[in-house]
Amino acid sequence: MKSIVVWDLPTRAFHWALAASVILALIIIEDEGLAYTIHVILGVAALVLVLFRLVWGFAGGERARFTDFVAGWTTVRSHTLQLLRLAPPRHIGHNPLGGWAVLVLLALTLLAATTGVLTGGLLGSATARAVDGIHELFGSLLQLMVFIHIAGVIVDWVLTRDNIVAAMWHGRKRIEDTSSAVSARGGSVLLAAAIAVPLIVFGGYVMTQIDLTAAPGRSSFDSETG
């Protein structure tokens, strides 16, 4: 057995930052006051993080790239059958189902965050009211997917003894010493910073455009038509 680098620092920082922002945003749900402001901040943070991950999926370290962990149907089917037999193989990075779970989580977070931002009045009160229900739907779907993701991680951990949680924290895994077991290349922190800075500026601009005094359908929007 030998220890190799699996996930680069920017990927790991992204993962835990997104997990924190999404989980807290799903817990702190209010229509007004400080809690509403915190919910909005968390939503914008999640939006910025997902946009970063979409870019990092092409520019990041080897196992952070979509081409590494988004498997085709044949591979997913084979892994699923092995999982149903309670004998899934270990993978250096994400397993085939886990890779697709990452994409679904990113998509749902992007949709929930984007519709949430629009409920803040960026495109007017009519749009804010129209997308409010859609935002809640995506939020519910995201919550469901978070539970599925956590359950999948636990099941994989039990069946393969592959502690992906620890690996996502320190970036390393202990695997069999084979010619293919090599540390992932790439994942420059400086490149990640160069990508993140303009996105953070974008997030700050979005925050300035959101009406934090009232959630969709409440006082400030009502006053426009009253």
VOPAGU-2260 file (C-alpha; in pm, 1 decimal, decimal comma):
REM VOPAGU-2260
SITE   aa  ch    i         X         Y         Z
SITE  MET   A    0       0,0       0,0       0,0
SITE  LYS   A    1     112,2     354,7     -63,2
SITE  SER   A    2     -27,3     701,5      -4,1
SITE  ILE   A    3     -97,5     923,5    -303,5
SITE  VAL   A    4    -246,0    1269,0    -357,3
SITE  VAL   A    5    -599,1    1241,8    -492,9
SITE  TRP   A    6    -761,4    1583,6    -464,0
SITE  ASP   A    7    -586,0    1919,4    -479,6
SITE  LEU   A    8    -629,1    2187,9    -213,0
SITE  PRO   A    9    -865,5    2412,3    -416,8
SITE  THR   A   10   -1096,9    2116,0    -482,1
SITE  ARG   A   11   -1106,2    2024,4    -114,5
SITE  ALA   A   12   -1157,1    2385,5      -3,7
SITE  PHE   A   13   -1439,8    2418,8    -255,4
SITE  HIS   A   14   -1606,4    2099,4    -135,2
SITE  TRP   A   15   -1623,1    2194,8     231,0
SITE  ALA   A   16   -1713,1    2558,6     159,8
SITE  LEU   A   17   -2000,8    2450,2     -63,9
SITE  ALA   A   18   -2117,6    2188,3     185,4
SITE  ALA   A   19   -2125,5    2449,2     462,4
SITE  SER   A   20   -2302,3    2715,4     255,4
SITE  VAL   A   21   -2565,1    2477,9     115,3
SITE  ILE   A   22   -2644,7    2302,3     443,7
SITE  LEU   A   23   -2667,9    2628,2     635,4
SITE  ALA   A   24   -2881,7    2786,7     360,6
SITE  LEU   A   25   -3118,8    2488,7     379,9
SITE  ILE   A   26   -3143,6    2531,6     757,1
SITE  ILE   A   27   -3168,0    2911,8     774,3
SITE  ILE   A   28   -3482,4    2983,9     574,4
SITE  GLU   A   29   -3670,3    3301,3     665,8
SITE  ASP   A   30   -3857,9    3568,1     470,3
SITE  GLU   A   31   -3721,7    3870,5     652,4
SITE  GLY   A   32   -3473,4    4004,7     901,8
SITE  LEU   A   33   -3120,6    3894,0     974,0
SITE  ALA   A   34   -3194,0    3528,1     896,3
SITE  TYR   A   35   -3311,1    3625,0     546,2
SITE  THR   A   36   -2994,2    3827,4     490,5
SITE  ILE   A   37   -2779,3    3533,3     602,4
SITE  HIS   A   38   -2973,8    3299,6     372,1
SITE  VAL   A   39   -2911,0    3533,3      77,7
SITE  ILE   A   40   -2539,1    3563,0     157,0
SITE  LEU   A   41   -2509,9    3184,5     176,0
SITE  GLY   A   42   -2697,3    3148,3    -153,1
SITE  VAL   A   43   -2472,0    3395,0    -333,7
SITE  ALA   A   44   -2167,5    3220,9    -185,5
SITE  ALA   A   45   -2296,8    2887,6    -316,8
SITE  LEU   A   46   -2350,1    3043,3    -660,9
SITE  VAL   A   47   -1993,3    3175,9    -670,0
SITE  LEU   A   48   -1855,9    2841,6    -552,2
SITE  VAL   A   49   -2041,6    2646,5    -820,0
SITE  LEU   A   50   -1923,3    2884,5   -1091,7
SITE  PHE   A   51   -1568,7    2832,5    -964,2
SITE  ARG   A   52   -1612,2    2453,7    -971,9
SITE  LEU   A   53   -1742,7    2462,1   -1328,0
SITE  VAL   A   54   -1423,3    2635,1   -1438,1
SITE  TRP   A   55   -1207,8    2418,9   -1210,7
SITE  GLY   A   56   -1361,3    2112,1   -1370,1
SITE  PHE   A   57   -1154,1    2195,8   -1678,5
SITE  ALA   A   58    -854,7    2379,5   -1526,4
SITE  GLY   A   59    -802,7    2196,7   -1196,1
SITE  GLY   A   60    -595,9    1898,1   -1092,9
SITE  GLU   A   61    -630,5    1568,4   -1274,7
SITE  ARG   A   62    -896,3    1416,4   -1052,1
SITE  ALA   A   63   -1087,7    1742,3   -1018,7
SITE  ARG   A   64   -1160,0    1748,2   -1391,7
SITE  PHE   A   65   -1493,6    1634,2   -1529,5
SITE  THR   A   66   -1315,8    1409,8   -1778,7
SITE  ASP   A   67   -1173,3    1210,1   -1487,3
SITE  PHE   A   68   -1488,8    1133,6   -1289,9
SITE  VAL   A   69   -1785,3    1164,2   -1528,6
SITE  ALA   A   70   -1818,9     805,9   -1652,4
SITE  GLY   A   71   -2017,1     670,1   -1944,9
SITE  TRP   A   72   -2329,9     456,5   -1921,8
SITE  THR   A   73   -2146,8     121,8   -1950,8
SITE  THR   A   74   -1917,9     203,3   -1659,1
SITE  VAL   A   75   -2204,5     336,9   -1447,1
SITE  ARG   A   76   -2414,1      28,0   -1519,9
SITE  SER   A   77   -2128,6    -206,5   -1428,3
SITE  HIS   A   78   -2062,3     -23,0   -1103,9
SITE  THR   A   79   -2432,9     -20,8   -1015,8
SITE  LEU   A   80   -2459,2    -397,6   -1065,9
SITE  GLN   A   81   -2154,4    -451,2    -846,5
SITE  LEU   A   82   -2305,8    -222,1    -585,4
SITE  LEU   A   83   -2630,2    -419,4    -588,2
SITE  ARG   A   84   -2423,4    -731,5    -522,0
SITE  LEU   A   85   -2270,7    -540,1    -227,6
SITE  ALA   A   86   -1925,8    -571,3    -384,3
SITE  PRO   A   87   -1838,3    -235,5    -545,9
SITE  PRO   A   88   -1471,2    -184,7    -635,4
SITE  ARG   A   89   -1259,4      91,0    -484,5
SITE  HIS   A   90   -1173,7     390,4    -703,5
SITE  ILE   A   91    -884,5     631,6    -673,1
SITE  GLY   A   92   -1114,5     929,5    -722,4
SITE  HIS   A   93   -1494,8     938,5    -731,5
SITE  ASN   A   94   -1672,5     617,1    -821,3
SITE  PRO   A   95   -1897,1     632,1   -1133,7
SITE  LEU   A   96   -2217,9     696,9    -939,5
SITE  GLY   A   97   -2043,9     947,2    -715,1
SITE  GLY   A   98   -1917,7    1136,4   -1017,6
SITE  TRP   A   99   -2268,0    1181,0   -1152,4
SITE  ALA   A  100   -2391,3    1274,1    -805,3
SITE  VAL   A  101   -2139,3    1558,7    -808,8
SITE  LEU   A  102   -2283,6    1687,3   -1137,2
SITE  VAL   A  103   -2641,2    1667,6   -1009,3
SITE  LEU   A  104   -2547,6    1849,0    -688,7
SITE  LEU   A  105   -2370,2    2122,6    -885,8
SITE  ALA   A  106   -2667,2    2160,4   -1122,3
SITE  LEU   A  107   -2925,8    2177,4    -844,0
SITE  THR   A  108   -2715,0    2420,9    -642,8
SITE  LEU   A  109   -2670,6    2642,5    -948,2
SITE  LEU   A  110   -3044,3    2639,2   -1019,7
SITE  ALA   A  111   -3144,4    2696,2    -657,0
SITE  ALA   A  112   -2892,3    2977,5    -610,6
SITE  THR   A  113   -2975,3    3147,1    -941,2
SITE  THR   A  114   -3350,8    3142,6    -882,2
SITE  GLY   A  115   -3286,8    3255,3    -525,1
SITE  VAL   A  116   -3089,9    3554,4    -648,0
SITE  LEU   A  117   -3373,0    3640,3    -886,9
SITE  THR   A  118   -3621,8    3640,1    -599,1
SITE  GLY   A  119   -3415,8    3928,0    -462,9
SITE  GLY   A  120   -3554,7    4159,1    -730,5
SITE  LEU   A  121   -3267,4    4177,8    -980,7
SITE  LEU   A  122   -3513,0    4153,8   -1271,0
SITE  GLY   A  123   -3806,0    4323,0   -1102,9
SITE  SER   A  124   -4086,5    4221,7    -869,0
SITE  ALA   A  125   -4282,6    4022,6   -1129,7
SITE  THR   A  126   -3985,5    3795,6   -1197,3
SITE  ALA   A  127   -3916,1    3768,0    -824,9
SITE  ARG   A  128   -4267,5    3641,9    -757,5
SITE  ALA   A  129   -4264,2    3411,6   -1061,2
SITE  VAL   A  130   -3947,3    3227,3    -961,7
SITE  ASP   A  131   -4014,3    3212,5    -587,7
SITE  GLY   A  132   -4196,8    2879,9    -610,6
SITE  ILE   A  133   -3935,6    2743,4    -851,6
SITE  HIS   A  134   -3662,3    2840,5    -606,1
SITE  GLU   A  135   -3837,9    2649,1    -329,6
SITE  LEU   A  136   -3872,5    2345,2    -558,1
SITE  PHE   A  137   -3503,0    2341,9    -641,9
SITE  GLY   A  138   -3423,8    2393,2    -275,1
SITE  SER   A  139   -3628,8    2084,7    -185,2
SITE  LEU   A  140   -3466,1    1878,8    -460,6
SITE  LEU   A  141   -3123,7    1993,9    -344,8
SITE  GLN   A  142   -3203,8    1893,5      11,6
SITE  LEU   A  143   -3308,0    1546,7    -110,3
SITE  MET   A  144   -2990,8    1513,7    -317,5
SITE  VAL   A  145   -2774,4    1610,2     -19,9
SITE  PHE   A  146   -2926,8    1324,4     180,8
SITE  ILE   A  147   -2874,9    1083,1    -110,0
SITE  HIS   A  148   -2514,1    1196,5    -145,5
SITE  ILE   A  149   -2440,6    1148,7     224,0
SITE  ALA   A  150   -2607,6     806,7     219,0
SITE  GLY   A  151   -2401,8     708,0     -85,7
SITE  VAL   A  152   -2078,5     810,7      84,1
SITE  ILE   A  153   -2167,4     605,5     393,4
SITE  VAL   A  154   -2262,9     298,1     188,5
SITE  ASP   A  155   -1942,3     318,3     -15,1
SITE  TRP   A  156   -1739,6     361,1     304,1
SITE  VAL   A  157   -1897,5      51,9     462,9
SITE  LEU   A  158   -1864,8    -170,0     154,8
SITE  THR   A  159   -1518,3     -66,2      32,3
SITE  ARG   A  160   -1357,3      69,1     351,4
SITE  ASP   A  161   -1268,3     373,2     140,4
SITE  ASN   A  162   -1286,5     675,6     371,6
SITE  ILE   A  163   -1364,6     939,9     110,3
SITE  VAL   A  164   -1454,0    1192,8     381,7
SITE  ALA   A  165   -1101,5    1184,4     523,4
SITE  ALA   A  166    -953,5    1184,9     172,8
SITE  MET   A  167   -1154,8    1496,0      85,8
SITE  TRP   A  168   -1013,0    1658,4     399,5
SITE  HIS   A  169    -640,4    1585,9     364,6
SITE  GLY   A  170    -636,4    1499,7      -5,0
SITE  ARG   A  171    -468,4    1159,1      15,3
SITE  LYS   A  172    -564,5     791,4     -10,9
SITE  ARG   A  173    -381,5     470,9      69,4
SITE  ILE   A  174    -413,6     229,9    -221,7
SITE  GLU   A  175    -242,4     -71,9    -368,1
SITE  ASP   A  176     107,8      -7,4    -499,6
SITE  THR   A  177      51,9     -44,2    -874,2
SITE  SER   A  178     189,0     138,2   -1175,7
SITE  SER   A  179    -137,8     329,9   -1212,6
SITE  ALA   A  180    -139,1     445,1    -850,0
SITE  VAL   A  181      25,7     783,7    -886,8
SITE  SER   A  182     -43,6    1120,5    -730,5
SITE  ALA   A  183    -267,8    1355,9    -924,5
SITE  ARG   A  184     -94,8    1636,5   -1107,1
SITE  GLY   A  185    -206,3    1998,6   -1137,1
SITE  GLY   A  186    -428,3    2193,8    -903,9
SITE  SER   A  187    -228,2    2514,9    -872,4
SITE  VAL   A  188    -343,4    2731,8    -582,0
SITE  LEU   A  189    -236,2    3044,4    -771,7
SITE  LEU   A  190    -449,3    2945,6   -1070,9
SITE  ALA   A  191    -742,5    2877,2    -839,4
SITE  ALA   A  192    -699,9    3223,2    -684,6
SITE  ALA   A  193    -689,6    3384,9   -1028,5
SITE  ILE   A  194   -1020,2    3216,2   -1110,8
SITE  ALA   A  195   -1178,4    3284,4    -772,0
SITE  VAL   A  196   -1103,4    3656,9    -734,8
SITE  PRO   A  197   -1319,8    3783,1   -1024,7
SITE  LEU   A  198   -1598,0    3546,9    -919,3
SITE  ILE   A  199   -1587,2    3683,9    -565,4
SITE  VAL   A  200   -1609,3    4036,1    -707,5
SITE  PHE   A  201   -1907,4    3921,7    -914,3
SITE  GLY   A  202   -2069,6    3779,5    -601,3
SITE  GLY   A  203   -2017,0    4106,8    -419,0
SITE  TYR   A  204   -2181,4    4295,6    -705,6
SITE  VAL   A  205   -2479,8    4058,5    -700,0
SITE  MET   A  206   -2521,7    4120,9    -328,1
SITE  THR   A  207   -2544,7    4495,6    -389,3
SITE  GLN   A  208   -2829,7    4438,6    -635,0
SITE  ILE   A  209   -3046,8    4228,0    -404,6
SITE  ASP   A  210   -3318,0    4389,9    -197,2
SITE  LEU   A  211   -3245,3    4263,9     153,9
SITE  THR   A  212   -3533,7    4456,6     308,5
SITE  ALA   A  213   -3798,3    4215,6     188,2
SITE  ALA   A  214   -3827,8    3866,0      47,2
SITE  PRO   A  215   -4043,0    3788,8    -260,5
SITE  GLY   A  216   -4400,3    3909,8    -239,6
SITE  ARG   A  217   -4341,0    4123,9      68,8
SITE  SER   A  218   -4341,7    4496,7     139,1
SITE  SER   A  219   -4094,2    4649,8    -104,6
SITE  PHE   A  220   -4236,5    4456,8    -399,4
SITE  ASP   A  221   -4592,8    4525,8    -291,9
SITE  SER   A  222   -4520,8    4897,9    -275,6
SITE  GLU   A  223   -4431,0    4896,9    -644,8
SITE  THR   A  224   -4783,7    4797,3    -737,5
SITE  GLY   A  225   -4965,1    4963,5    -449,5
